[in-house]
Amino acid sequence: MTDRIDAPDRRRSQRISHSVPLFVRYPDPPFEFVGHLNAVEVSSHGCVIHAPRPFPHGTRLRLDILDRHRTTTARVVHSDPIGSGMHRTSWTVALELDQPGNVWRVNPPPRDWPKIMDPQRNRESETRPDIDTRNTLPDIHG
């Protein structure tokens, strides 16, 4: 049974709908994985990706953020199948960043995202188009 979580204080930072191309790496057997995936939701504490397979809870992944030329690491919080049936072909995987922050370079970030000063990020925000943070998702995920 899945509980619906409506309490806004359950999430540490607002999650927004935003597609970010990633190159995801987990080189350790028996769960080796290397591939291009997309984050479909992001926050300053993590993201949600769609993957062709589940990842075990606690698995550490390396994320190369392709359109931002950055690398970060995250751990798997949970993997849930998309749809129903015997043959699962896609999974929703929730990741928690090892170092919280605006690695997605959302500009302007939601107000509850931590303010981390990064001179490179400040210079780039002047030349990159803003990402509209008004397209937010309701906070129903745990």
C-alpha positions in Angstrom: 0.0 0.0 0.0 1.3 3.4 -0.9 0.6 6.3 1.5 0.0 9.7 0.0 2.1 12.3 1.7 0.6 15.8 1.6 2.6 17.4 4.3 4.8 20.1 2.7 7.4 19.8 5.5 8.3 16.2 4.4 10.4 17.4 1.6 13.6 19.4 2.3 13.5 21.4 -0.9 10.9 21.9 -3.6 10.9 19.5 -6.5 10.3 20.9 -9.9 9.5 19.3 -13.2 12.6 19.7 -15.3 14.3 17.4 -17.8 18.1 17.1 -17.4 20.2 14.8 -19.7 22.5 12.7 -17.6 25.2 10.1 -18.2 24.8 7.7 -15.3 27.6 5.3 -14.1 27.7 2.5 -11.7 30.8 0.3 -12.6 30.7 -2.2 -9.8 29.5 -5.8 -10.4 26.9 -7.3 -10.2 24.9 -4.2 -10.9 27.1 -2.6 -13.5 25.3 0.2 -15.5 26.5 2.9 -17.8 24.1 4.9 -19.9 22.3 8.0 -21.0 19.2 8.8 -18.8 17.1 11.9 -18.0 16.2 13.4 -14.7 12.5 14.3 -14.9 12.2 16.1 -11.6 14.9 17.9 -9.7 15.4 19.5 -6.3 18.4 20.8 -4.4 18.6 17.5 -2.6 18.2 15.1 -5.5 16.2 14.0 -8.6 14.0 11.4 -10.1 15.2 9.6 -13.2 13.5 7.0 -15.4 15.7 4.0 -15.9 15.4 0.7 -17.8 16.1 -1.2 -14.6 15.9 -0.8 -10.8 18.9 0.0 -8.7 19.3 -1.4 -5.1 18.6 1.0 -2.3 21.8 2.8 -1.2 23.6 2.3 -4.5 26.0 5.2 -5.2 25.8 6.5 -8.8 28.0 9.0 -10.6 25.9 11.6 -12.6 27.4 13.6 -15.4 25.1 16.5 -16.1 25.6 16.8 -19.8 24.1 20.2 -20.5 25.8 21.8 -17.5 29.2 20.1 -17.9 29.2 19.1 -14.2 29.6 15.8 -12.3 28.0 14.9 -9.0 27.3 11.7 -7.0 24.1 10.5 -5.5 22.6 7.4 -3.8 19.5 5.5 -4.6 16.6 6.1 -2.2 14.1 3.8 -4.0 13.3 2.3 -7.4 9.6 1.8 -8.4 8.3 0.1 -11.5 6.3 2.2 -13.9 3.0 0.6 -14.9 2.0 -3.0 -14.2 2.4 -6.4 -15.6 4.9 -9.2 -15.7 7.6 -7.5 -17.9 8.8 -4.2 -16.4 10.6 -2.0 -18.9 10.9 1.2 -17.0 11.6 2.3 -13.4 11.3 5.5 -11.5 14.4 5.9 -9.5 14.7 8.5 -6.7 18.2 9.8 -6.0 19.6 11.8 -3.1 22.6 14.0 -3.9 25.7 13.5 -1.8 26.2 17.2 -1.7 22.9 19.2 -1.8 22.8 22.3 -4.0 21.7 23.7 -7.3 23.8 21.3 -9.5 21.0 21.6 -12.1 21.7 25.4 -12.3 18.0 26.3 -12.2 17.9 30.1 -12.3 16.2 31.5 -10.3 16.0 28.5 -8.0 12.9 28.0 -5.7 13.1 30.0 -2.5 13.6 27.0 -0.3 16.7 25.7 -2.2 19.9 26.5 -0.2 21.8 29.5 -1.2 25.3 28.2 -2.1 27.7 30.8 -3.5 29.6 29.6 -6.5 31.5 32.2 -8.6 31.3 30.0 -11.7 27.6 29.5 -11.3 27.1 33.3 -10.8 29.0 34.1 -14.0 27.1 31.5 -16.0 23.7 32.6 -14.8 24.2 35.9 -16.5 24.7 34.1 -19.9 22.3 31.1 -19.6 18.6 31.4 -20.2 16.5 31.0 -17.1 14.6 27.8 -16.4 11.0 28.6 -15.4 10.5 27.3 -11.9 6.8 28.1 -11.9 6.0 24.7 -13.4 6.1 22.9 -10.1 4.8 19.5 -9.1 2.6 18.8 -6.1 4.5 17.3 -3.2 2.9 13.9 -3.1 6.0 11.7 -3.2 7.7 10.5 -0.1 
